[in-house]
């Protein structure tokens, strides 16, 4: 007769709860989670106790099928723990060990309770391994997905910070670009520039690409989209910062920007001043003319 591993495991968790939890607490304390200072011991123990109780409830209803409905509270709890740890900066190992470190205390309890019955011991170990492995994989899946969200959000914030629109003079704006241009970043650049044109009632926008490592056909297309959008808002554009190496690359690729360009931001600013009927003179020279 085949031994019911889920029943053996449930009985062990019920009868040996205090010893299993204590051994699990010790294992968690010896891990790097507490040593990193990102979580308090009391909070860690509260999480462990809640997970233990939900695991036992799931075993009572649906055996070792960790995807069953009775395991929903446990899966949701582990997902919340994984998401919070991704945000707090825990490593994948720390997060996975929260579940996998429960294995040894359970195996030891099974050995104590079923030492005289090899079939019961084997069934209990198999059941514990199956359910904890599935829960551990779920924990890692949620952790990795959450960390990708964090990285994506940080990338978006960095992109927004790296595309500031600077007011150089009344009606003259500068947009210094640093790094590569892709479709996502072009959208951020365009949105920031158009909003600044509206807010400042700008006539001229200088797009400085000194910090752009290279200009190929794709980057040129993104620049042209930004220039076209600015023109629709009533502002003319000047592209500055085209270095000799970039100019050679653009000629070799046959890239045409079809927009006024200058070698430096200073040259572009001087042109913008002339176009708006302004000029900069030295104070001493102005006084001598008087």
SEVEX-788749 format. One line per 8 residues: number of its first residue (from 1); their letters; for each residue x, y, z of C-alpha. Coordinates in pm, 1 decimal, m for minus. Each point is the difference from the previous one (the first is absolute). Example, Ala and Ser with C-alpha at 12.3 -4.5 7.8 and 13.67 -1.06 7.14 Angstrom:
1> AS> 1230.0,m450.0,780.0  137.0,344.0,m66.0
//
This chain:
1> XXXXXXXX> 0.0,0.0,0.0  139.5,333.4,m102.6  68.7,242.2,281.8  m169.2,342.6,m24.4  291.1,244.9,12.6  m225.4,302.0,46.0  m160.7,m159.0,305.8  338.5,m87.5,148.4
9> XXXXXXXX> 124.6,354.2,m59.5  m313.3,160.7,142.5  18.1,m214.7,312.3  366.8,86.8,49.2  m64.2,373.4,m40.7  m280.9,m16.8,252.7  174.3,m211.6,261.6  343.7,158.3,m29.2
17> XXXXXXXX> m96.2,360.4,m78.8  196.1,165.2,281.2  324.0,m188.0,m73.2  m23.9,58.4,m376.8  m68.3,370.5,42.0  286.0,41.6,247.6  243.2,m175.5,m234.5  m125.7,213.2,m290.4
25> XXXXXXXX> 47.4,319.3,203.2  358.0,m100.8,75.5  68.9,m69.3,m366.8  m145.0,335.9,m100.7  201.8,181.5,266.4  319.4,m159.2,m128.3  m78.1,113.8,m354.2  92.0,334.1,m152.1
33> XXXXXXXX> m349.7,149.9,20.4  37.0,120.9,358.1  368.0,80.4,m36.1  m74.9,243.4,m282.1  m221.6,203.2,233.7  m280.5,22.1,m255.9  m249.4,m184.9,220.1  m55.1,m35.5,374.2
41> XXXXXXXX> 4.0,m339.5,170.4  m353.7,41.6,136.0  m132.8,70.2,m350.2  186.1,m299.2,m141.2  m145.2,m230.1,264.9  m351.2,134.9,m61.1  33.7,m74.2,m371.5  134.3,m349.2,68.2
49> XXXXXXXX> m279.2,m87.1,242.5  m268.9,119.7,m241.8  151.7,m200.4,m287.7  26.0,m310.4,218.3  m366.9,18.8,100.4  m116.5,54.6,m357.6  213.6,m291.3,m117.9  m163.2,m229.4,252.2
57> XXXXXXXX> m348.3,120.3,m101.2  76.5,m64.1,m366.4  119.9,m353.7,76.1  m319.2,m71.2,190.9  m221.4,91.3,m296.4  187.2,m80.7,m322.2  304.0,m204.1,94.7  325.3,93.3,m176.1
65> XXXXXXXX> m159.7,182.0,m294.8  141.4,347.3,70.1  m196.5,143.5,m293.4  m334.6,m102.5,150.1  m255.8,252.6,124.0  66.0,m70.1,368.0  359.0,121.0,m48.1  m112.8,338.9,m135.2
73> XXXXXXXX> 54.2,186.8,332.3  349.7,m150.1,25.6  87.8,86.5,m361.0  m124.0,356.5,44.7  192.6,36.7,325.5  322.5,m127.3,m157.2  m55.5,229.5,m300.7  m34.8,301.4,231.4
81> XXXXXXXX> 317.2,m100.9,187.0  190.3,m43.9,m326.0  m112.4,336.7,m137.3  95.8,182.4,319.5  341.1,m166.4,1.3  62.5,94.2,m361.2  m71.9,363.4,87.8  214.8,m17.8,316.3
89> XXXXXXXX> 299.4,m126.6,m197.0  20.1,m361.6,119.3  196.4,m241.4,m215.9  m174.9,m285.5,m185.6  179.1,m246.6,230.5  m134.2,167.9,314.2  m351.9,m4.8,m140.1  9.0,m363.3,m111.0
97> XXXXXXXX> 156.0,m115.0,328.2  m300.2,129.8,190.7  m195.7,m296.9,m135.1  275.5,m252.8,m64.2  146.8,37.4,349.9  m321.0,m159.1,132.3  96.2,m329.9,m160.6  265.7,m105.4,249.0
105> XXXXXXXX> m212.8,55.0,314.4  m286.7,m195.4,m159.0  227.4,m283.4,m114.8  147.3,m23.9,349.2  m348.4,m10.1,156.1  m103.6,m272.7,m244.7  308.7,m199.8,91.4  m82.1,25.7,371.3
113> XXXXXXXX> m366.5,m91.9,m39.6  31.6,m266.8,m269.6  339.4,m154.0,68.6  m156.7,m343.7,50.1  m207.8,14.6,m319.4  216.0,41.3,m308.8  m296.2,24.6,m237.9  m163.4,275.3,205.1
121> XXXXXXXX> 330.8,187.8,18.9  51.4,m24.9,m376.2  m357.6,108.4,m72.5  27.3,296.7,236.5  333.7,114.7,m145.9  m139.7,m28.9,m353.7  m309.2,202.7,92.9  202.2,271.3,175.0
129> XXXXXXXX> 243.7,27.0,m289.1  m275.5,24.9,m259.7  m204.5,270.5,170.4  296.4,208.9,120.0  174.7,m15.2,m336.5  m313.3,130.4,m172.8  m42.4,278.6,254.3  368.1,89.7,m27.5
137> XXXXXXXX> m27.7,29.8,m378.5  m308.3,218.4,38.0  192.8,223.4,239.8  283.3,43.3,m248.8  m234.7,67.5,m292.7  m172.2,282.0,187.5  332.4,136.2,129.3  155.0,16.3,m347.2
145> XXXXXXXX> m311.1,155.9,m154.0  m10.0,261.1,277.0  367.7,79.7,m41.3  m46.3,46.0,m373.7  m278.5,248.1,77.8  229.3,187.0,240.3  282.3,9.4,m256.6  m239.4,116.3,m271.5
153> XXXXXXXX> m138.9,276.8,221.7  349.6,112.0,98.0  102.8,2.4,m365.6  m296.8,221.6,m84.6  83.0,237.9,285.0  364.4,17.3,m110.6  m110.2,69.6,m357.4  m217.2,287.5,119.0
161> XXXXXXXX> 281.5,143.0,212.0  250.8,m32.9,m284.1  m207.8,212.6,m239.5  m31.0,339.4,171.5  m120.2,299.4,m200.8  203.2,310.8,91.1  m115.2,359.6,m54.3  300.7,187.0,m146.0
169> XXXXXXXX> m176.1,328.4,m73.3  m346.8,136.8,m52.8  m148.6,m217.4,m271.9  312.0,m219.6,m35.5  16.4,m352.9,142.5  276.0,m260.1,3.4  m44.7,m375.8,19.9  335.0,m170.2,74.4
177> XXXXXXXX> m15.2,m372.3,m80.6  232.0,m254.9,159.8  13.4,m367.1,m96.4  m174.6,m191.3,m273.6  m342.4,81.8,m141.1  m261.2,m270.7,m34.9  m373.9,10.1,m60.4  m93.3,10.4,368.8
185> XXXXXXXX> 245.5,275.5,85.0  m95.0,200.2,m308.6  m355.2,7.5,133.5  120.9,142.5,331.3  223.3,253.9,m178.7  m283.6,112.3,m224.1  m246.7,33.1,286.3  241.4,203.4,215.6
193> XXXXXXXX> 99.4,228.6,m286.8  m355.1,67.9,m121.1  m119.2,76.4,351.9  291.9,240.0,52.2  m74.9,172.6,m333.6  m355.9,60.6,114.5  100.0,113.8,351.0  276.7,235.9,m115.9
201> XXXXXXXX> m165.2,108.5,m327.4  331.2,m84.7,m166.0  89.7,97.5,m355.2  316.0,m209.0,m32.4  102.2,m333.7,150.4  362.4,m112.3,m11.0  47.1,m378.2,7.3  356.3,m68.6,110.5
209> XXXXXXXX> 128.2,m349.9,m82.3  354.0,41.8,132.4  m66.6,m283.5,243.5  m148.0,m237.1,m258.7  272.2,m257.0,m80.6  m101.5,m57.0,m362.9  m266.3,104.6,m247.9  m122.9,m271.1,m233.3
217> XXXXXXXX> m311.9,m18.4,m213.4  m223.4,m94.3,292.9  128.3,279.8,227.1  m40.2,248.2,m287.5  m361.3,m107.1,m41.0  m63.7,58.8,369.4  159.3,346.2,m23.0  m211.3,88.5,m303.2
225> XXXXXXXX> m316.6,m105.4,181.6  90.0,230.2,288.3  78.6,289.5,m238.3  m327.5,m52.5,m188.3  m199.8,m3.9,322.3  167.7,322.4,117.6  m76.4,170.2,m332.2  m365.1,m92.5,31.7
233> XXXXXXXX> 2.9,189.2,330.8  138.3,308.2,m173.9  365.0,m31.2,104.8  295.7,m34.4,m234.0  281.3,m241.9,85.2  377.7,9.4,m19.0  208.9,m313.5,50.1  339.4,53.4,163.7
241> XXXXXXXX> 287.8,m218.6,111.8  65.5,m190.7,m321.8  361.1,m111.4,38.7  226.1,m76.2,m301.5  m24.6,m375.1,57.4  m380.5,16.4,10.1  m7.4,217.3,m312.1  213.0,m255.2,m187.5
249> XXXXXXXX> m224.2,m284.2,114.4  m313.6,185.2,m110.8  147.3,72.2,m343.9  110.4,m361.9,m36.3  m351.0,m123.6,88.5  m169.9,260.5,m214.5  m183.5,146.4,300.5  m152.3,345.3,m53.9
257> XXXXXXXX> m149.5,192.5,291.0  m147.3,279.7,m218.5  36.1,243.2,288.4  245.5,279.7,82.3  296.3,m139.6,191.6  296.3,148.2,182.5  317.6,m154.1,134.4  m42.4,128.6,356.6
265> XXXXXXXX> m277.3,110.0,231.8  161.1,346.0,18.8  m23.7,40.1,m378.6  m362.1,m112.9,4.0  m81.5,243.0,282.7  163.0,288.1,m189.8  m208.3,m83.3,m307.4  m315.8,m20.1,209.6
273> XXXXXXXX> 69.9,345.4,144.0  45.9,148.0,m347.7  m321.6,m160.4,m121.0  m192.7,156.4,287.2  152.5,344.4,m63.0  243.4,m7.5,291.3  374.1,8.1,35.8  249.0,m21.6,285.7
281> XXXXXXXX> 268.9,270.4,28.2  270.3,61.1,252.5  m85.2,265.5,252.9  330.9,184.1,m51.5  m49.2,21.5,m376.8  m351.3,129.9,48.7  120.3,274.1,234.7  274.6,107.5,m243.7
289> XX> m254.2,50.0,m276.0  m189.8,234.9,223.4
//
